[in-house]
């Protein structure tokens, strides 16, 4: 049989997702890698134990199951190595701890995932790291914020909840000129629609809880680094004793097989609904970077090859005192859209977004922000459900 890896290098995305991270020949021909539960690993003799002279030495340092997922992620990211951590938040905090020390200065995009901000404002501050938040649209202008002790620039595009875009390449170029590590939370796009390392990012972060899982039942994060930063990331992960479980890794690997076709469905349905919302008089704005009306659309069009299933819209409300009552009325009238955190699963979700933490990217003034995760349901049914929400809001 010809070398499958050579063939996959030029294959389409769904072909690659169907075959990366598995090697049936290594496991008696079984298509999926086995789930290897492990803590203790035995050595053949004392010398081998002393020198760790074998591939697997302890459960926290990898198993055939976790390695299979890491290999699959590396194939998607083009990375030198990937670590697995127990959640999407841990996928952010572990590299921060790997590359920052007391006395350092870090630049964090103001549209960042709120738990990341909480970690920065509490744990990093307590550890002696100074954090400064910057405008996501700053681009190469970030040079004005870099100090002699700036060691890390964290990006996220599109931004959480309000979906601001960033010029990742311009930011990375400036940051590298000053010796900074560039990290990026790329959960929204996945490596199918944007590959951070190809745009100058050093460390690519994903909440595999979202689209790689696809079923709202797994918590896992992946962190992938380029060759220059891989060893330091790996060593920090070992020192912290953080690892992903074999069972969860198997489920994520299984989810990858269908991620391409699921994302196609998410994208199609989401754009249908977003364009429909733009036409409604009860909507002030739709916050989706794939729409030409969105301020960051040109950056999205230049750098991204697709869009996923989560976006927000601003409900038009004249009286600010009615923001919360109308948002709650909208949400409480929904039947198909569940009220729950997270996204990336098969079911649609809705959330009233809180933006009081923002320093620069302030909340829209026209009304409350409603975030929608569009799942795999039929668009006609989702529209009908949203209509019920609008009717309830207008009745308040």
C-alpha positions as CSV (number, residue, x, y, z in Angstrom):
1,X,0.0,0.0,0.0
2,X,1.3,3.5,-0.9
3,X,2.3,5.9,1.8
4,X,-1.0,7.4,3.0
5,X,0.7,10.5,4.5
6,X,2.1,11.5,1.1
7,X,-1.3,11.3,-0.4
8,X,-3.0,13.2,2.4
9,X,-0.6,16.1,2.1
10,X,-2.4,17.2,-1.0
11,X,-5.9,15.8,-0.2
12,X,-9.1,17.8,0.5
13,X,-10.0,18.7,4.1
14,X,-12.7,16.1,4.6
15,X,-10.4,13.4,3.3
16,X,-7.7,14.5,5.7
17,X,-10.1,14.6,8.6
18,X,-11.2,11.1,7.9
19,X,-7.6,9.7,8.0
20,X,-5.3,11.9,10.1
21,X,-4.3,10.6,13.6
22,X,-4.9,6.9,12.9
23,X,-2.7,4.1,11.8
24,X,-4.6,0.8,11.5
25,X,-1.4,-1.0,10.7
26,X,-0.1,-0.2,14.2
27,X,-3.2,-1.7,15.9
28,X,-3.8,-5.0,14.1
29,X,-5.8,-3.3,11.3
30,X,-8.4,-1.7,13.6
31,X,-9.6,1.6,12.0
32,X,-9.7,3.6,15.3
33,X,-6.8,3.7,17.7
34,X,-7.6,1.9,21.0
35,X,-8.3,3.8,24.2
36,X,-5.3,3.1,26.4
37,X,-6.0,3.8,30.1
38,X,-2.7,4.3,31.8
39,X,-0.9,5.8,34.8
40,X,2.0,3.3,35.5
41,X,4.1,2.1,32.6
42,X,6.6,-0.7,33.2
43,X,10.2,-0.8,32.0
44,X,12.1,-3.9,31.0
45,X,15.1,-3.2,33.3
46,X,16.6,-0.6,35.7
47,X,18.8,1.0,33.1
48,X,15.8,1.7,30.8
49,X,13.9,3.1,33.7
50,X,16.8,5.3,34.7
51,X,17.2,6.7,31.2
52,X,13.5,6.7,30.3
53,X,14.6,4.7,27.3
54,X,11.2,3.9,25.8
55,X,8.4,5.9,24.1
56,X,5.9,5.8,27.0
57,X,7.1,6.4,30.6
58,X,4.0,7.5,32.6
59,X,0.4,8.3,31.8
60,X,0.7,12.1,32.2
61,X,3.3,12.1,29.4
62,X,1.1,10.5,26.7
63,X,-0.5,7.3,25.6
64,X,-1.1,5.9,22.1
65,X,-4.6,7.4,22.3
66,X,-3.6,11.0,23.3
67,X,-0.7,10.8,20.8
68,X,-3.1,10.0,18.0
69,X,-5.1,13.1,18.7
70,X,-2.0,15.3,19.0
71,X,-0.7,13.9,15.6
72,X,-4.1,14.8,14.1
73,X,-4.0,18.3,15.5
74,X,-0.4,18.8,14.3
75,X,-1.5,17.8,10.8
76,X,-4.2,20.4,10.8
77,X,-2.2,23.2,12.4
78,X,1.2,22.6,10.8
79,X,2.7,22.7,14.3
80,X,5.8,21.1,15.7
81,X,3.9,19.7,18.7
82,X,0.6,19.8,20.5
83,X,-0.4,19.4,24.2
84,X,-3.8,18.3,25.5
85,X,-5.3,20.0,28.5
86,X,-8.6,19.5,30.4
87,X,-10.5,22.5,29.1
88,X,-10.4,25.4,26.6
89,X,-9.5,27.8,29.4
90,X,-6.6,25.7,30.4
91,X,-5.5,25.9,26.8
92,X,-5.0,29.6,27.4
93,X,-3.6,29.6,30.9
94,X,-1.0,26.9,30.4
95,X,0.9,28.8,27.6
96,X,0.6,32.0,29.6
97,X,2.3,30.3,32.5
98,X,4.8,28.7,30.1
99,X,6.0,32.1,28.6
100,X,5.4,34.7,31.3
101,X,7.4,35.4,34.5
102,X,7.2,37.9,37.4
103,X,8.0,41.3,36.1
104,X,6.8,40.7,32.6
105,X,4.3,42.7,30.7
106,X,1.6,41.1,28.5
107,X,-0.7,42.6,25.9
108,X,-4.2,41.0,25.8
109,X,-6.9,41.9,23.2
110,X,-9.8,43.7,24.9
111,X,-12.4,41.5,23.1
112,X,-10.9,38.4,24.8
113,X,-12.9,35.5,26.2
114,X,-14.0,36.6,29.7
115,X,-12.5,33.7,31.7
116,X,-9.1,34.6,30.1
117,X,-9.5,38.2,31.4
118,X,-10.4,36.8,34.8
119,X,-7.2,34.7,34.9
120,X,-5.1,37.7,33.8
121,X,-6.7,40.1,36.4
122,X,-6.3,37.6,39.2
123,X,-3.7,34.8,38.9
124,X,-1.3,36.6,36.5
125,X,-1.5,39.8,38.6
126,X,-0.8,37.8,41.8
127,X,2.2,36.2,40.1
128,X,3.7,39.7,39.3
129,X,2.7,39.9,35.6
130,X,1.4,43.3,34.4
131,X,-1.5,43.0,31.9
132,X,-2.6,45.7,29.5
133,X,-5.6,45.4,27.2
134,X,-5.6,46.7,23.6
135,X,-8.0,47.5,20.8
136,X,-8.5,44.5,18.5
137,X,-8.3,46.8,15.5
138,X,-4.9,48.2,16.4
139,X,-2.9,46.2,13.9
140,X,0.7,47.3,13.5
141,X,-0.1,50.2,15.8
142,X,0.5,47.7,18.7
143,X,4.1,48.8,18.5
144,X,3.2,51.9,20.6
145,X,2.2,49.6,23.5
146,X,5.2,47.3,23.6
147,X,7.6,47.9,26.4
148,X,11.0,46.6,27.1
149,X,9.5,43.9,29.4
150,X,6.6,42.9,27.1
151,X,6.9,39.2,26.6
152,X,3.6,38.0,25.2
153,X,0.8,39.3,22.9
154,X,-2.4,37.4,23.0
155,X,-4.9,37.6,20.1
156,X,-8.4,36.3,19.5
157,X,-10.1,36.7,16.2
158,X,-13.0,37.1,15.9
159,X,-13.3,38.4,19.4
160,X,-15.6,36.8,22.0
161,X,-19.2,37.9,21.8
162,X,-18.8,41.0,19.6
163,X,-16.6,39.4,17.0
164,X,-14.0,42.1,16.3
165,X,-11.4,41.1,13.8
166,X,-7.6,41.5,14.1
167,X,-4.8,41.8,11.6
168,X,-2.9,38.9,13.0
169,X,0.0,39.0,10.5
170,X,0.7,42.7,11.2
171,X,0.5,42.2,15.0
172,X,2.7,39.1,14.8
173,X,5.3,40.9,12.7
174,X,5.6,43.8,15.2
175,X,5.6,41.5,18.2
176,X,8.4,39.3,16.9
177,X,10.5,42.4,16.1
178,X,10.5,43.0,19.9
179,X,11.0,39.3,20.9
180,X,7.4,38.7,22.0
181,X,5.6,35.4,21.9
182,X,2.3,35.6,20.0
183,X,-0.6,33.4,21.1
184,X,-4.0,33.1,19.5
185,X,-7.3,31.7,20.6
186,X,-8.6,30.3,17.3
187,X,-11.6,28.4,18.6
188,X,-14.1,30.2,16.4
189,X,-12.5,29.3,13.0
190,X,-10.8,26.1,13.8
191,X,-7.7,25.3,11.7
192,X,-10.0,24.5,8.9
193,X,-10.9,28.1,8.3
194,X,-7.8,29.8,9.7
195,X,-4.3,28.5,10.4
196,X,-2.7,30.8,13.0
197,X,0.9,29.5,12.5
198,X,0.7,30.4,8.8
199,X,0.0,34.0,9.8
200,X,2.9,34.5,12.3
201,X,1.4,33.2,15.5
202,X,3.7,31.1,17.7
203,X,1.1,29.2,19.8
204,X,-2.4,28.3,18.5
205,X,-5.1,27.6,21.1
206,X,-8.4,25.8,20.7
207,X,-11.2,24.8,23.0
208,X,-11.7,21.3,21.5
209,X,-14.9,21.3,23.6
210,X,-16.5,23.2,20.7
211,X,-16.3,22.1,17.1
212,X,-13.8,19.2,17.4
213,X,-16.2,17.6,19.9
214,X,-19.4,18.7,18.3
215,X,-21.7,17.1,20.8
216,X,-21.5,19.2,23.9
217,X,-20.3,16.4,26.1
218,X,-16.5,16.7,26.3
219,X,-14.2,19.3,27.9
220,X,-10.7,19.5,26.3
221,X,-8.2,22.0,25.0
222,X,-5.4,21.8,22.6
223,X,-2.3,24.0,22.4
224,X,-0.1,23.8,19.3
225,X,3.3,25.5,19.0
226,X,5.8,26.2,16.2
227,X,9.3,24.6,16.4
228,X,10.8,27.6,18.2
229,X,8.4,27.5,21.1
230,X,7.4,23.8,21.3
231,X,10.0,22.6,23.8
232,X,9.2,25.4,26.3
233,X,5.5,24.7,26.0
234,X,6.0,21.0,26.5
235,X,8.3,21.4,29.5
236,X,5.8,23.8,31.2
237,X,3.0,21.3,30.6
238,X,5.0,18.5,32.2
239,X,6.0,20.7,35.1
240,X,2.3,21.6,35.7
241,X,1.2,18.0,35.5
242,X,-1.7,18.8,33.2
243,X,-2.9,16.3,30.6
244,X,-5.9,15.3,28.7
245,X,-7.6,11.9,29.4
246,X,-7.5,9.0,26.9
247,X,-11.3,8.7,26.8
248,X,-11.9,12.4,26.0
249,X,-9.1,12.3,23.4
250,X,-10.7,9.4,21.7
251,X,-14.0,11.2,21.6
252,X,-12.4,14.4,20.2
253,X,-10.6,12.3,17.6
254,X,-13.9,10.7,16.6
255,X,-15.5,14.2,16.4
256,X,-12.8,15.4,14.0
257,X,-14.0,12.9,11.4
258,X,-17.2,14.8,10.9
259,X,-16.0,18.3,11.8
260,X,-15.7,19.5,8.2
261,X,-19.2,18.6,7.1
262,X,-20.6,19.9,10.4
263,X,-18.9,23.2,9.9
264,X,-20.2,23.5,6.4
265,X,-23.8,23.1,7.8
266,X,-23.1,25.5,10.7
267,X,-21.8,28.1,8.3
268,X,-24.6,27.8,5.8
269,X,-27.4,28.0,8.4
270,X,-25.7,30.8,10.3
271,X,-25.2,33.1,7.3
272,X,-28.8,32.5,6.3
273,X,-30.1,33.6,9.7
274,X,-27.6,36.5,10.0
275,X,-28.6,37.9,6.7
276,X,-32.3,37.5,7.6
277,X,-31.7,39.4,10.9
278,X,-30.0,42.2,9.1
279,X,-33.2,42.9,7.3
280,X,-35.3,43.1,10.5
281,X,-36.4,46.5,11.9
282,X,-36.2,45.1,15.5
283,X,-32.4,44.4,15.0
284,X,-30.0,47.3,15.4
285,X,-26.9,45.5,14.2
286,X,-25.7,42.0,13.3
287,X,-22.2,41.2,14.6
288,X,-20.8,38.6,12.1
289,X,-17.4,39.1,10.3
290,X,-18.6,37.3,7.2
291,X,-21.2,40.0,6.5
292,X,-20.0,42.9,4.3
293,X,-21.7,45.3,6.7
294,X,-19.4,44.3,9.5
295,X,-16.4,46.7,10.2
296,X,-13.8,43.8,10.1
297,X,-15.2,42.1,7.1
298,X,-12.2,42.9,4.8
299,X,-9.8,41.3,7.3
300,X,-12.0,38.2,7.5
301,X,-12.3,38.0,3.7
302,X,-8.5,38.4,3.3
303,X,-7.4,35.8,5.9
304,X,-10.2,33.3,6.6
305,X,-11.6,30.6,4.3
306,X,-14.9,30.2,6.1
307,X,-17.0,31.1,9.1
308,X,-18.5,29.1,11.9
309,X,-21.8,28.9,13.7
310,X,-21.7,31.6,16.4
311,X,-22.4,35.3,16.1
312,X,-24.3,38.1,17.9
313,X,-26.9,40.7,17.1
314,X,-28.0,43.9,18.9
315,X,-31.7,43.9,19.8
316,X,-33.0,47.4,19.0
317,X,-34.3,48.9,22.3
318,X,-34.9,52.6,22.8
319,X,-34.9,52.7,26.6
320,X,-31.7,51.5,28.3
321,X,-33.7,50.4,31.3
322,X,-35.5,47.9,29.1
323,X,-32.3,46.3,27.8
324,X,-32.3,43.4,30.3
325,X,-36.1,42.9,30.5
326,X,-36.4,42.7,26.7
327,X,-33.4,40.4,26.4
328,X,-34.8,38.1,29.0
329,X,-38.2,38.1,27.4
330,X,-36.6,37.2,24.0
331,X,-34.6,34.3,25.6
332,X,-37.5,33.0,27.7
333,X,-39.7,32.7,24.6
334,X,-37.3,30.4,22.8
335,X,-38.1,26.7,22.4
336,X,-35.4,25.2,20.2
337,X,-32.6,27.5,21.2
338,X,-31.4,26.4,24.6
339,X,-30.1,28.8,27.2
340,X,-26.6,27.6,28.0
341,X,-23.0,28.5,27.8
342,X,-20.6,27.1,25.3
343,X,-21.2,26.4,21.6
344,X,-20.0,24.2,18.7
345,X,-22.5,21.4,19.4
346,X,-25.3,20.1,17.3
347,X,-28.0,22.1,19.2
348,X,-28.7,25.8,19.0
349,X,-28.0,28.0,22.0
350,X,-28.7,31.7,23.0
351,X,-27.1,33.9,25.6
352,X,-27.6,37.5,26.7
353,X,-24.0,38.8,26.5
354,X,-22.5,40.7,29.4
355,X,-19.9,43.3,28.3
356,X,-19.3,45.2,31.5
357,X,-15.7,43.9,31.7
358,X,-14.6,45.7,28.5
359,X,-12.0,48.5,28.8
360,X,-12.0,49.6,25.1
361,X,-14.6,47.6,23.1
362,X,-17.6,49.0,25.0
363,X,-21.0,47.4,24.7
364,X,-23.3,48.7,21.9
365,X,-25.6,51.5,22.9
366,X,-28.5,50.5,20.7
367,X,-29.7,47.6,22.8
368,X,-28.7,44.3,24.5
369,X,-26.4,41.9,22.7
370,X,-27.8,38.4,22.1
371,X,-25.3,35.7,21.0
372,X,-26.6,32.8,19.0
373,X,-25.0,29.4,18.5
374,X,-26.7,28.0,15.4
375,X,-26.7,24.3,15.5
376,X,-27.7,21.6,13.0
377,X,-31.4,22.0,13.1
378,X,-33.5,23.1,10.1
379,X,-33.2,26.9,9.4
380,X,-37.0,27.3,9.0
381,X,-37.5,26.0,12.5
382,X,-34.8,28.2,13.9
383,X,-36.3,31.3,12.3
384,X,-39.7,30.4,13.7
385,X,-38.2,30.1,17.2
386,X,-36.4,33.5,16.8
387,X,-39.6,35.1,15.7
388,X,-41.2,34.0,18.9
389,X,-38.4,35.7,20.8
390,X,-38.9,39.0,18.9
391,X,-42.6,38.9,19.6
392,X,-42.1,38.4,23.3
393,X,-39.5,41.2,23.5
394,X,-41.8,43.6,21.7
395,X,-44.6,42.9,24.1
396,X,-42.5,44.2,27.1
